[in-house]
Amino acid sequence: MSVFDSKINIVANLGVKPKQTLEKTALALEKIIPGLKLTIDNSGKHEHFPAFVGELIGLEFSLVGEPYTSSKDVVGKDAYFDFTIHTNVRKAEKFYDVSEHIQAFLQESGEIESWILKSEKQLEKEEGEEKAD
């Protein structure tokens, strides 16, 4: 039994600085992560957001662009893309956020500038901890 067949959910959620277009950013990620193949998502899962998706060793990857742009549109200087990695475990008993590790790996490559994106829940928790101090 692999870790991906168990009750463990692994996630990472990062902001990624574009490499001119969503498509070129997807190609840069493929170059950095051996074996990863990202293809245009036509499933409708991301609704009005263009996206590239892929799977590798039981992990699902998605690179999501700004709404209402095509994968070939050049984006503005302040734009960023969401890059997420996760297992799809429905009733997970444990949750592991590996965002820091993935972010460090991408930064180390020198090809992709990235940062950790936090959910509203994570931000509320941190704000509560700061107030408690």
Contacts in CASP RR format, 6 or more apart in sequence:
PFRMAT RR
TARGET T0000
AUTHOR 0000-0000-0000
METHOD contacts of the structure
MODEL  1
MSVFDSKINIVANLGVKPKQTLEKTALALEKIIPGLKLTIDNSGKHEHFP
AFVGELIGLEFSLVGEPYTSSKDVVGKDAYFDFTIHTNVRKAEKFYDVSE
HIQAFLQESGEIESWILKSEKQLEKEEGEEKAD
3 10 0 8 1.000
4 57 0 8 1.000
4 58 0 8 1.000
4 59 0 8 1.000
4 87 0 8 1.000
4 89 0 8 1.000
6 89 0 8 1.000
7 89 0 8 1.000
7 91 0 8 1.000
7 92 0 8 1.000
7 93 0 8 1.000
7 94 0 8 1.000
8 87 0 8 1.000
8 89 0 8 1.000
8 92 0 8 1.000
8 93 0 8 1.000
8 94 0 8 1.000
8 95 0 8 1.000
8 96 0 8 1.000
9 86 0 8 1.000
9 87 0 8 1.000
9 89 0 8 1.000
9 92 0 8 1.000
9 94 0 8 1.000
9 95 0 8 1.000
9 96 0 8 1.000
10 59 0 8 1.000
10 85 0 8 1.000
10 86 0 8 1.000
10 87 0 8 1.000
10 96 0 8 1.000
10 98 0 8 1.000
11 84 0 8 1.000
11 85 0 8 1.000
11 86 0 8 1.000
11 87 0 8 1.000
11 95 0 8 1.000
11 96 0 8 1.000
11 97 0 8 1.000
11 98 0 8 1.000
11 99 0 8 1.000
12 83 0 8 1.000
12 84 0 8 1.000
12 85 0 8 1.000
12 86 0 8 1.000
12 97 0 8 1.000
12 98 0 8 1.000
12 99 0 8 1.000
12 101 0 8 1.000
12 102 0 8 1.000
12 103 0 8 1.000
13 82 0 8 1.000
13 83 0 8 1.000
13 84 0 8 1.000
13 97 0 8 1.000
13 99 0 8 1.000
13 116 0 8 1.000
13 117 0 8 1.000
13 118 0 8 1.000
13 119 0 8 1.000
14 82 0 8 1.000
14 83 0 8 1.000
14 84 0 8 1.000
14 99 0 8 1.000
14 102 0 8 1.000
14 103 0 8 1.000
14 106 0 8 1.000
14 114 0 8 1.000
14 115 0 8 1.000
14 116 0 8 1.000
14 117 0 8 1.000
15 80 0 8 1.000
15 81 0 8 1.000
15 82 0 8 1.000
15 83 0 8 1.000
15 114 0 8 1.000
15 115 0 8 1.000
15 116 0 8 1.000
15 117 0 8 1.000
16 25 0 8 1.000
16 29 0 8 1.000
16 63 0 8 1.000
16 80 0 8 1.000
16 81 0 8 1.000
16 82 0 8 1.000
16 83 0 8 1.000
16 106 0 8 1.000
16 112 0 8 1.000
16 113 0 8 1.000
16 114 0 8 1.000
17 80 0 8 1.000
17 112 0 8 1.000
17 113 0 8 1.000
17 114 0 8 1.000
18 24 0 8 1.000
18 25 0 8 1.000
18 75 0 8 1.000
18 76 0 8 1.000
18 79 0 8 1.000
18 80 0 8 1.000
18 81 0 8 1.000
19 25 0 8 1.000
19 27 0 8 1.000
19 28 0 8 1.000
19 112 0 8 1.000
20 74 0 8 1.000
20 75 0 8 1.000
21 71 0 8 1.000
21 72 0 8 1.000
21 73 0 8 1.000
21 74 0 8 1.000
21 75 0 8 1.000
22 50 0 8 1.000
22 51 0 8 1.000
22 52 0 8 1.000
22 63 0 8 1.000
22 65 0 8 1.000
22 69 0 8 1.000
22 71 0 8 1.000
22 72 0 8 1.000
22 73 0 8 1.000
22 75 0 8 1.000
22 81 0 8 1.000
23 52 0 8 1.000
23 71 0 8 1.000
23 72 0 8 1.000
25 63 0 8 1.000
25 81 0 8 1.000
25 112 0 8 1.000
26 38 0 8 1.000
26 52 0 8 1.000
26 63 0 8 1.000
26 71 0 8 1.000
28 111 0 8 1.000
28 112 0 8 1.000
29 36 0 8 1.000
29 38 0 8 1.000
29 61 0 8 1.000
29 63 0 8 1.000
29 83 0 8 1.000
29 112 0 8 1.000
30 36 0 8 1.000
30 37 0 8 1.000
30 38 0 8 1.000
31 111 0 8 1.000
32 105 0 8 1.000
32 106 0 8 1.000
32 109 0 8 1.000
32 111 0 8 1.000
32 112 0 8 1.000
33 56 0 8 1.000
33 61 0 8 1.000
35 56 0 8 1.000
36 54 0 8 1.000
36 56 0 8 1.000
36 61 0 8 1.000
37 54 0 8 1.000
37 56 0 8 1.000
38 52 0 8 1.000
38 53 0 8 1.000
38 54 0 8 1.000
38 61 0 8 1.000
38 63 0 8 1.000
39 52 0 8 1.000
39 53 0 8 1.000
39 54 0 8 1.000
40 50 0 8 1.000
40 51 0 8 1.000
40 52 0 8 1.000
40 71 0 8 1.000
41 50 0 8 1.000
41 51 0 8 1.000
41 52 0 8 1.000
41 53 0 8 1.000
41 62 0 8 1.000
43 53 0 8 1.000
45 51 0 8 1.000
45 53 0 8 1.000
46 62 0 8 1.000
46 64 0 8 1.000
48 67 0 8 1.000
48 68 0 8 1.000
49 64 0 8 1.000
49 65 0 8 1.000
49 66 0 8 1.000
49 67 0 8 1.000
50 64 0 8 1.000
50 65 0 8 1.000
50 66 0 8 1.000
50 69 0 8 1.000
50 70 0 8 1.000
50 71 0 8 1.000
51 62 0 8 1.000
51 63 0 8 1.000
51 64 0 8 1.000
51 65 0 8 1.000
52 62 0 8 1.000
52 63 0 8 1.000
52 71 0 8 1.000
53 60 0 8 1.000
53 61 0 8 1.000
53 62 0 8 1.000
53 63 0 8 1.000
54 60 0 8 1.000
54 61 0 8 1.000
54 62 0 8 1.000
55 61 0 8 1.000
58 87 0 8 1.000
59 85 0 8 1.000
59 86 0 8 1.000
59 87 0 8 1.000
60 85 0 8 1.000
60 86 0 8 1.000
60 87 0 8 1.000
60 88 0 8 1.000
61 83 0 8 1.000
61 84 0 8 1.000
61 85 0 8 1.000
62 82 0 8 1.000
62 83 0 8 1.000
62 84 0 8 1.000
63 81 0 8 1.000
63 82 0 8 1.000
63 83 0 8 1.000
64 81 0 8 1.000
64 82 0 8 1.000
64 83 0 8 1.000
64 84 0 8 1.000
65 75 0 8 1.000
65 81 0 8 1.000
65 82 0 8 1.000
66 75 0 8 1.000
66 79 0 8 1.000
66 81 0 8 1.000
69 75 0 8 1.000
82 117 0 8 1.000
83 114 0 8 1.000
85 98 0 8 1.000
85 102 0 8 1.000
99 116 0 8 1.000
99 117 0 8 1.000
100 116 0 8 1.000
102 114 0 8 1.000
103 114 0 8 1.000
103 115 0 8 1.000
103 116 0 8 1.000
106 112 0 8 1.000
106 114 0 8 1.000
107 113 0 8 1.000
107 114 0 8 1.000
118 126 0 8 1.000
END
